[in-house]
Amino acid sequence: MGDSRETKALRILKDKIKGTNAKIERERYLRDCKTGKSVRDKFGSRRRIDFVIIENNFGKCYEVTGPETDKTKQMAKEKEIRKKGGICIKPKGSKELIEVSMSQIMCII
């Protein structure tokens, strides 16, 4: 079920950036912008973002979910990691760090 939602979300995001220079990254960990290391919460867990649209050296994050799923704890975890400096991602195959927004919930039925 989750893969199907992510497939739909990817299609929606691709349509959203059509005709722009933006690119989509999938499954990226939040990292410290200075060290490049992934940042962990108080339990030692990392936060992996479902999708990031990168445009003009800034990323907009999306968390894909279904209508019945409560993401309150996951968003609290993201806020904690961001407070510890985890506000960047590293695009796949790159050493560059890109600052990103707080995740926006994307509900897919």
C-alpha positions in Angstrom: 0.0 0.0 0.0 2.8 2.5 0.9 4.7 1.9 -2.3 1.5 2.6 -4.3 1.1 5.9 -2.4 4.7 6.9 -3.1 4.3 6.1 -6.8 1.2 8.4 -6.9 3.0 11.1 -4.9 6.0 10.9 -7.3 3.8 11.3 -10.3 2.1 14.4 -8.7 5.4 15.9 -7.8 6.8 15.3 -11.3 3.8 17.1 -12.7 4.3 20.0 -10.2 7.9 20.6 -11.4 7.3 20.0 -15.1 8.9 22.8 -17.2 11.2 23.9 -14.4 14.8 23.3 -13.5 13.8 21.6 -10.2 14.7 18.0 -9.5 13.3 15.4 -7.1 15.3 13.5 -4.5 13.9 10.5 -2.6 14.6 9.0 0.8 17.2 11.5 2.0 18.4 11.8 5.6 18.4 15.2 7.4 22.0 16.3 8.0 24.0 19.0 9.7 24.8 21.7 7.2 28.3 22.2 8.5 29.5 18.6 9.0 27.3 16.8 6.5 26.6 14.1 9.1 23.1 12.8 9.6 21.6 14.0 12.8 19.9 11.7 15.3 17.1 12.2 17.8 17.3 11.4 21.5 16.7 7.7 20.8 19.6 7.6 18.2 17.1 7.5 15.3 17.5 9.4 12.1 14.9 11.1 9.9 14.6 10.1 6.3 12.5 12.5 4.1 10.2 10.8 1.5 10.6 13.4 -1.2 12.5 16.7 -1.7 12.0 19.1 -4.6 15.2 21.0 -5.1 15.1 24.3 -6.9 17.4 27.3 -6.7 19.6 25.6 -4.0 16.7 25.0 -1.6 14.6 21.9 -0.9 10.9 21.6 -0.1 10.2 18.4 1.8 7.2 16.1 1.5 6.1 13.3 3.8 3.7 10.9 2.0 0.9 9.3 4.1 -2.6 7.9 3.9 -5.7 9.4 5.4 -5.8 7.1 8.4 -2.2 7.6 9.5 -1.2 10.0 12.3 2.1 11.6 11.6 2.2 13.7 14.9 5.1 11.7 16.4 7.1 11.7 13.2 6.7 15.4 12.7 7.8 15.9 16.4 10.9 13.8 15.7 11.7 15.9 12.6 11.3 19.1 14.7 13.7 17.7 17.3 16.3 16.8 14.7 16.0 20.2 13.0 16.6 21.9 16.4 19.8 19.9 16.6 21.0 21.2 13.2 19.5 18.7 10.9 18.2 21.1 8.3 20.0 19.9 5.1 20.1 16.9 2.8 22.7 15.5 0.5 21.4 14.8 -3.0 22.2 11.3 -4.2 25.7 11.1 -5.7 26.7 14.6 -4.5 28.8 16.0 -1.7 26.7 19.2 -1.8 24.4 20.0 1.1 21.0 21.6 0.4 19.0 23.4 3.1 15.4 22.1 3.3 12.0 23.1 4.7 10.1 21.3 7.3 8.2 18.4 5.7 4.7 19.1 4.3 2.3 16.2 4.8 1.1 14.9 1.4 -2.0 12.7 2.0 -2.6 10.2 -0.8 -5.7 8.0 -1.0 
